[in-house]
Amino acid sequence: MRTWGRALGAIMLAVGLAACGDKDAAPTVAAAVDPAFAAEQQQWRQKRYEELHAADGWTSLVGLHWLEYKAHYIGSGPGSGIRLAVGPAKLGMVARDGDTVWFTPERGAALQVGDKPLTGRIRFASDRDPAPTLISFDDGKGQLSLIHRGERYALRVKHADAASRANFTGLQYWPGGPSWRVNARFVPHAPGKTLPIVDITGLTTQMPNAGALEFERDGRTWRLEALGEPGRELFVIFADRTSGHGSYPAGRYLDVAAPDANGQVQVDFNHAYNPPCAFTPFATCPLAPPENRLDLRIDAGEQAYHAPEGEA
């Protein structure tokens, strides 16, 4: 378990921090003043761990390959135009025709889409399509998918045996506590308003910006711009004074329920979580917009992830 110095005693009494030395277990929440709060936090942390560490979770990513030409042969063999870190020596060919991408499997390659063998050319649907295509290989351990960012496409590769998954060191948490579960007021924007969001690749995307969340802390009113459509769940990307000082430098994420009929919503900063880029170099994460960089220390939620020595 990580050493927390002089704050350890107070943390364990107040909220309970993660005990993350065991990579095979989700972080635990120690007994708190409110057992119901501690139980709820533990349940959330368990689910978060399981999603990250799933066979197809973010820790299983082993590659991100941008499609630079109209067609690419792909596979793990030396003759492949896009050489994968895992999988068959010859997997198939990816070809782009305008806004349509096709995948043609290599003859003899053991591939599946869903529960059906893949034996002929198919349209390769991206993560921007209603039903993205997932091509599995290595008896289901490997997964190939297509992502669409701006005008570019890329292959995303996952594998259950990824070193980043096998060596996952677990999650660390700030002390947090019930006081970081705040009631916020939803301030709606005009219909159709968007907010420019830059991702880690430098691409700027105009994302729906339903409104802002205002809450009180330390005698001040703070404001966070929320992404999403009116009347639906909201998504917040924020940075604070812990960013780069114990928290992931690029910021953290929050999922927030849709506001109630009175425009009220609960924001639980104990559930602030790291973007996928904190765990893998093969993700394309949106970054906190200038509007959401708070001059406030939010010592709640996930801390920065520390990969094993020698691992990117």
N, C-alpha and C positions, 0 to 999 in steps of 0.2 A: 504494500500500500504506500502511496505517495505520502511524504511527510508534509504536514500543513503548518508546522511551526507553532507559535504561541496561540494561533487562532483555533487550534484543533478542539480544545475543550469546549469553547463557546459554540463552535459550529455543531458539534455533536449534540449538545444540549438543545440548541435552538431549532435546527432543522435536520441535521444529518447530511453529511456529504457522501459522495460516492466512494465506495470501497472497490477500487478498480484494479487492484493488482492481479486478479485472476481473470485472464482473458476469456475463460469459458463461462463466466457468469456476468449477468448484468449488474450495474452498480446498485448498491442498496442504500436505503434511507434509514438512518437510525431513528430510534423512538423520539418523537417530538412532543411538544406540549399538547398538540392536537393530533391524536392518533389517526383520525380520519384523513387529515391533510397528509400525514406521512405515508399512509397506505395509498392514497391517490397518486402521490408523487412516485412512489415505488412502482406502481402499475404502469405509469407513463414511461418511466425509465426502462422498465423491462421490455415494453413494446418497442421503444426506440432502439434498444440494443438488438432485439430480434430482427427488426427490419434491416438495420445496417449489416448485420452478420449473416443474413439469409444467403442461400446459395446463389441467388441472383441480386443480392443487395449491392450497395455502393462499394463495399470492400472487395467485391469480386471483379471489379473492372481491371482488365489487363491491356486494353488498347483503345485508342481513338485515332482513326485514319481518315483524313479528309480526301474527298474525291476530286482530284485535280484535273483529270482527263475524262474523256467521254466513256472510256471503258478501262477496267482494271481486272487483271487476274489476281485472285487472292488465295492465300494459303500460307502454311508455315514453312514451305520449302523455299530454297534459294532462288528458284525461277519465278517466283511470284512478284508481280508489280507492287502489290501491297502485301508485305510479309507480316503475317500474324505471329504473335508470341506463342500461341497454342493452336491445337487443332490439326486436321489433316494437312499433308504437304500441299495438296491441291484441293481447294474447297469449291471454287467456282469462279464465275465472272460477274462483275457488277458493271452495268452499262446505263448511262444517262441519256435520255432522249427528251430534251427540253425540261419540263417539270416532272417527267415520269422517269423513275428508276426501275431497272429490271435486274433480276438475279437469275443466272443460269448455273445450275449445279454441275460440278465436274462429274463425269461418268464414274460410277463406282463409289462416290463419296456417300457416307452414311449420314444423311441429313434429314431433319424433320421440320415441319411447320405444324404446330399443335401436336396432334397424335397421328399425323399422316406422313408417310415418307415423301420426301421432296425429290422428284425424278425429272421434272421439266421446268422450263422458264416460267417465272412468276413475276407479277408486279411487286416491287419491294416498297411497301408502304412505310412511311416515316413516322416519327413520333408526333408529327403535326397532323396526321391523318386520324380519322375516327377509330380505326383498328390497325395499329402498327403491326408490321410483320416481324415475328421472332423466329429465327432459324436456329435450331439446336443441333449440336454435334457432340462428339465424344460421349455417346450414350446419355445425352441430356445434360452433362456437366457444363458444356460450353453453350454460349448464346450469342448470336450475331443480330444486331439491329441497326436501323438507319435513323440518324437524327438530321433535322433540317434547321439550319440557323441562317437567317437572312436569305441570301441566294446560294448558300453553300450547303453541301451534304457531307456527312461523314459516317463511317462505320464505327459502331460502338461494340466492343467485344468484352464479354464477361466469361468467367470460368470459376466453377466451384472450388477448384484447387489453387486459386490465386494465392500467391505468397502474402499479399496484403490482407487477405481474409484469414488464412491460416495463422498469421502472426499478429492478428488484431489485438491491440493491447487494452481495449476497453475504453470507457468514457469517464472523464473527471467532471465534477460539477462545482460551481460556486456555492457558497452557503445558502443563498436565497432565503426563502421563508414566506410565510403567509402575507407579509407586508408587500411582497412583490407580485401579489395577485391583485391587480388594481382594477377599479371600475373606470371605464373610459366613456367619453361622449363621442358619438359618431357625428361628424360634420360632413354632410353629403356635398359632392361636387355636382356641377351641371352634367346632365347626361352626355355620354360620349367623351368625357375628358380622359386624356391619357397622360402618362408620365414616362419620360425617356429613361430607360434602364440600360446601363452598360454591363456587359458580361465580361468574364475574365479573358475572353479572346479579343476584346475591343469592340465587339459588335454592339450597336445601340438599337434597342427595340422599344417601340412605343407600346406600353402596356396599359390596359384599362385601369383607371384610377378612380374608384367609386367615391372615395372621400378620405377624410383624415380622422385620426383618433386622438382625442385630447384627454390628458389625465394629469392629476396633481401629484407632485413629489417634492419634498424638501421646500415647501412653501412656494413652488413655482408651477406654472402650467406648461406641460410638454406636449408636443404635437408630432405624430407619426403619419406619414402618407401611407394609405392602405391600397393594395392592388387587388383587383377583382371587379366583378360586375355587381351592380346594385342589387340588394336583397339576397346575396349569396355569401358564402364564407369568404373571409378576407386573408390576404397574405401580406406580411410585413417583412421588409429587409431593412435592418438597422445596424448602425455601429454606435459605440459608446466609448467611454473613457477606459474600459477594460480591453477594447479592441487593440491587439498588438501588445497588450500588457496582461497576458493571462488568458484572453479570449482570442479566437481566430481573427487575424488582422483585418481581413476583408469584410467582417461583419457576421451577423447571425440572422436566422430566420425565425418567424413566429407564424403559426396558424391561428386564426382568430375566427370565432363563430360569427355568423351574420348578426347585425344589431337587432335588438328587439323593437317592438312597436314604438317605444319611447326614445329610440336612438341610443340606448345604453348597451354596452358590451364589456365583457370581462376580458382583460389582457393578463395572461399569466406568464410573467417573464421567467419563472422557474422552468417553463417549457421552451425557452429559447434554445435553438439547436444549430449546429454547425452546417454550413452548406457542404455538398458532396466534395467540393474541391479541398476541403480540410483533410480528406481521407485518401484522395487519389488525384494524380495529375491528369487523368483521362476524363474529366468532367468539364462542362461549360457553364459555370455558375454566374447568375446575375449578382451584381454588387450593390451595396447600399447607395441609394441616391443621396446627393448633398442634403436634401431636405430631411433625411432621416439619420444624420450624423449628430448624435446628441452629446451635449456637454454635460453628461450625467454618467456617473459610475453605476452600472447595472451589474452588481455582483450576484447574479442569479443565472440559472441555466447552465448550458455546457461551457466548459473551458476548452482551450485549444487542444487539439489532438496531437499526441507525440508518438510518431511511428517508431518502430524498433530501429536501433542503430544500424545504419547501412542500407535502410530502405527509404526510397524517395517519399 
